[in-house]
């Protein structure tokens, strides 16, 4: 044991209590429907898939997307503006 390391003697009763309470607390956690469980895009103000698809469609046309010789998905950016024009 390293110098300054702290040790703790846990009694059998404490271990037994933990074995009973940890699974119960885990079940409560799994049933929790509050943030971040089952949070929707609307609840956090994020774009939905449709909204995001529409935003991307404004910038990238399907003809701008291609797969290169190394099988990487690429976007032809020559036509895409930087938002300054």
C-alpha positions, -999 to 999 in steps of 0.1 A, spaced: 0 0 0 13 34 -9 22 60 17 -9 82 25 -34 57 11 -66 56 30 -82 23 39 -117 16 52 -129 -14 69 -165 -21 57 -185 -43 79 -205 -73 66 -237 -55 76 -228 -25 54 -220 -48 25 -253 -66 29 -272 -33 29 -254 -22 -2 -263 -54 -20 -299 -46 -12 -300 -9 -20 -278 -7 -51 -301 -28 -73 -331 -9 -60 -314 25 -68 -304 12 -102 -340 3 -109 -352 37 -99 -325 52 -122 -337 31 -151 -373 42 -146 -364 79 -143 -379 98 -173 -364 131 -164 -334 146 -180 -314 130 -196 -337 100 -200 -362 101 -230 -354 138 -237 -366 150 -270 -350 175 -294 -379 199 -287 -373 198 -249 -337 210 -253 -344 233 -283 -324 212 -307 -333 208 -344 -353 177 -353 -340 154 -379 -363 170 -405 -352 205 -395 -315 195 -397 -320 178 -431 -336 210 -444 -308 232 -430 -282 209 -446 -300 208 -479 -297 246 -480 -259 242 -480 -252 208 -496 -268 193 -527 -268 155 -531 -246 160 -562 -219 175 -539 -216 143 -519 -193 115 -532 -172 86 -520 -135 90 -528 -111 63 -539 -104 54 -503 -141 50 -495 -143 82 -475 -176 101 -477 -167 136 -490 -185 169 -498 -175 191 -528 -171 224 -510 -163 245 -541 -200 257 -544 -207 260 -507 -206 296 -495 -191 307 -462 -222 327 -454 -205 360 -462 -222 365 -496 
